[in-house]
């Protein structure tokens, strides 16, 4: 009854695996049919449903000769032979259906079942010989499906030699060579095919994961760029609108000047958004310094800009321009400052930008708590990728200070500049 219970359990496992295989195949075929219906070329690169133990079940037909001998009464002790045949088939199904899952394939129970297969195969081969020797190639097939890595070759050779020796002692050495060759070939070919199939699927999964991460990274970059673009521009528009509203009752000409500036800033914002979408915009430090003076003056903050040192590379200027834009936006929005100093110093090795104000000391802390990847957090990531750094905190003289440092020629600055320039994919 124990053998019958085991066989029934294995039969149920086979039925469940078959149902999963059918479901995978139906989903794959439905996806291919939907692609054709929508006028798209089906994904021929898709490997289809993963292989299962059903791919190895037809090889059990190699044991039909021994089964035929058993039915025709040509096998001594038929009950022993029948139990041995049932045991081998049950172990074969158990091992092969677990061979397609790495964790189950490498478990102790699978290795024990493979060892028991070897003992059953040896017993049947020694006891009966003839057609029963064909269980050695099946044992080699199960071994190739289960074992992977550097030990496979040695195991395959040892198993082939062992099958040859047992077959030669039991019958004759002429047929023993064929049994040994078939055992070695079945183990090596099975391992090669299944290993290649598994490697292809792992590579495809890795490629899909890399593509997914690239999309996430691009979304984060674009949201960060939009924040840097629109945050500063909208702040300037708000400040100049408030100035125009205050000036309108007593000085219409000055109010009209502010309105003209609003129109100019709005047009520039539209241009920047178009460039961000099409992917051609690259920041300019000189342009950002000019805009910073205008924004600070409109907010009744006295700007002081100092620049000294050697000329900077365009990519370095682009990164420092983003820092100026974000830092000045924070000063205008949150600092309540009356004075802001912007200092750019560069040497042959390093470029340093400092933005300080005499405000309440909150110019940076509030926006830094925004959505991940925007504001000062996003700038810190950008500068770190270029080998630089960004520090923000209370100034010893009061107010707040933002300090950015960059190597003049970082090794991966070109790649960073490409990543910082807004573009759509």
JOFENGI-V904449 format. One line per field, one symbol per residue. ss: DSSP state (h for helix, s for strand, l for the rest). phi: phi as a letter, one per 30 degrees, with the letter a starting at -180 (. if undefined). burial: I if it has 24 or more other C-alpha atoms within 12 Angstrom, else O. A space follows every 10 residues. Layout:
ss = ???
phi = ???
burial = ???
//
This chain:
ss = lhhhhhhhhh hhhhhhhhhh hhhhhhhhhh hhhhhhhlll llllllllll lllhhhhhhh hhhhhhhhhh hllllllhhh hhhhhhhhhh hhhhhhhhll lhhhhllhhh hhhhhhhhhh hhhhhhhhlh hhhhhhhhhh hhhhhhllll hhhhhhhhhh hhhhhhhhhh llhhhhhhhh hhhhhhhhhh hhhhhhhhhh hhhhhhhhhh hhhhhhhhhh hhhhhhhhhh hhhhhhhhhh hhhhhhhhll lhhhhhhhhh hhhhhhhhhh hhhhhhhhll llllhhhhhh hhhhhhhhll lssssssssl lllhhhhhhh hhhhhhhhhh hhhhhlllss ssssssllls ssssssslll llllllhhhl llllhhhhhh hhhhhlllss ssssllllls ssssssslll llhhhhhhhh lllll
phi = .ddddddddd dddddddddd dddddddddd ddddddddic dedddddidd dbdddcdedd ddcddddddd ddidcdhddd dddddddddd dddddddcdc bedddcdddd ddddddeddd dddddddbii dddddddddd dddddccbjd dddddddddd dddddddddd cbdddddddd dddddddddd dddddddddd dddddddddd dddddddddd dddddddddd eddddddddd dddddddedc bddddddddd dddddddddd ddddddddjc dbdbdddddd ddedddddci cddbcbbajd dcdedddddd dddeeddded dddbdhdcbb cbbbbbbdcb cbbbbbbcdd icdbddddcd dejciddddd dddddcicab bblddedjib bbbcbbddbd dcdddddddd ddacc
burial = OOOOOOIOOI OOIIOOIOOO OOOOOOOOOO OOOOOOOOOO OOOOOOIIOI IIIIIIIOII OIIOOIIOOI OOOOIOOOOO IIOIIIIIII IIIIIIIIII OOOOIOOOOI IOIIIIIIOI IIIIIIIIII IIIIIIIIII IIIIIIIIOO OIOOIIIOII IIIIIIIIOI IOOOIIIIII IIIIIIIIII IIOIIOOIOO OOOOOOOOOO OOOOOOOOOI IIIIIIIIII IIIIIIIIII IOIIOOOOOO OOOOOOOIIO IIOOIIOOIO OIIOOIOOOO IIIIIIOIIO IIIIIIIIIO IIIIIOOOOO OIIOIIIIII IIIIIIIIII IIIIIIIIII IIIIIIOOOI IIIIIIIIII IIIIIOIIOO OOIIIIIIII IIIIIIIIII IIIIOOOOII IIIIIIIIII OOIOOIIIII IIIIO
//
